[in-house]
Amino acid sequence: MMELKEILAEAIGEPTSKSVLDLSPREIVNRLDEYIVGQKNAKKAVAVALRNRMRRRQLPEEIREEIYPKNIIMIGPTGVGKTEIARRLSKLCGAPFLKVEATKYTEVGYVGRDVESMVRDLANISLNLVKSEFRELVKEKANAKAEDYLLDLILPPIFTKKFEDLSPEEQERQQSYLSSRERFREKLRKGELDQQEVELDLPKSNPTNGLPMLQVFGAGNMEEMDQQIQNLLGDLLPKKQGKRKLKIVDAKKLLIDVEADKLMDADKMQSEAVRRAEDMGIIFLDEIDKIAGKENRSGADVSREGVQRDLLPIVEGSTVNTKIGPVKTDHILFIAAGAFHMSKPADLIPELQGRFPIRVELETLSREDFVKILSTPKSSLTKQYEALLSTEGVDLHFTEGGIAEIARLAFEMNEKNENIGARRLNTIMEKLLEDTSFDAPDLLPEQKKVKIDEQFVLSKLQGIVEDKDLSRFIL
């Protein structure tokens, strides 16, 4: 059976792009290598987990339902790439992907968000993903309808009767009108009319696109309940016509969105969004070590174990009411991550530990890793600063010696102070280029070439590094 993405691509006449779920584990790791240095074990575990999603979809239904995802815990100090792996996965994935922090949730009965809200958030992401694909499918029709609407404003129809019901004289006038209309259509498509103004008279759009909005919530869901009541009242009140004067270029974009909403089937979108969330959804649960606690803790830690117990049925498999309908969590993949400085995975409740069978330890970054992080990835810090300052005409160039010296300072600062991993590079780079960034707009043409070599790095940072008290606060 063809996936929706393939159907859409075929209908639009475009080649289907290869989603991350269609890539081999080695290809997924290679994609992650473009942005993340090292951490082969973590990349491999994530790649296998994602590949298993694709394998499961190809199985007969009776066995498919019995295969549950093998959830992962990534263990490692801050700044070694746990969150970056999640961030890059979210960009690679054609599947609904949600990254959340475990610390934002509280035990039911306490003030804060309950754990079920992560499933509702995933459902919203899934719906938006499906909406964007359905919108692509109807884009051509919506564009044609928007054009016709604008042409009706520019050249209002002169007859409402069918052409065959017109007299010969009226038919001649209608033919002339249609010829003029087509000339204006060409001008519209070429952008010659973009700066002209038109007045639109459209009903205020319903952001839910016809999807049911009222849900039943338990304790601790006041945030969602308040939003739902507002949406419900908005649907009950009469729709107001909104008159707006816009340039044609802006009006066309608005009309395409309005017409696309009319053409999209809300029921189909809803059912597809539920399927995507249930079968392909991925939730990255960061900072899970912050909710690992013992029963004898008190004060601020009182609800940590409660959060774990509330999280357990979600990870085990339950049904959560969402805006798009009930979503089963049985086959959602959970990837958790934590530094586990003050605790260890064994401090999680045993039932929750058992639901994360794959444990991956991420390695502390070495000095050589810092050199690679600064120069190898597609979006390395050095490339980012070169691009930023090029907008001011500054030609920034990092030498190998300069990069090696930045890496050395970052590594030594992590050794002497709190080890914050690759995040130390951000602080050092910002301090290193602070003066250059400040002076960039005022530099003379002959000063626009800036070479960041070992001497430049030492001149800017050596004094701060040697002053232990100063370096603790600045770097």
ABEGO torsion letter per residue (X at the ends): XBBAAAAAAAAAGBBBBBBAAABBAAAAAAAAAAABBEGAAAAAAAAAAAAAAAAAAABBAAAAAABBBBBBBBBEBBGAGAAAAAAAAAAABABBBBBBBAAABBBBGBBEBBAAAAAAAAAAAAAAAAAAAAAAAAAAAAAAAAAAAAAAAABBBABABBAAABBAAAAAAAAAAAAAAAAAAAAAAAGAAAABBBBBBBBBBBAAGGBBABBBBBBGAAAAAAAAAAAAAAAABBBBBBBBBBBAAAAAAAAAAAAAAAABBAAAAAAAAAAAAAAABBBBBBGAAAABBBAABBEAAAAAAAAAAAAAAAAAEBBBBBAAEBBBAAABBBBBBBAGAABBAAABBAAAAAABABBBBBBBBBAAAAAAAAAABAABAAAAAAAAAAAAGBBBBBBAAAAAAAAAAAAAAAAABBBAEAAAAAAAAAAAAAAAAAAAAABBAAAABBBBBAAAAAAAAAAAAABAAAAAAAX
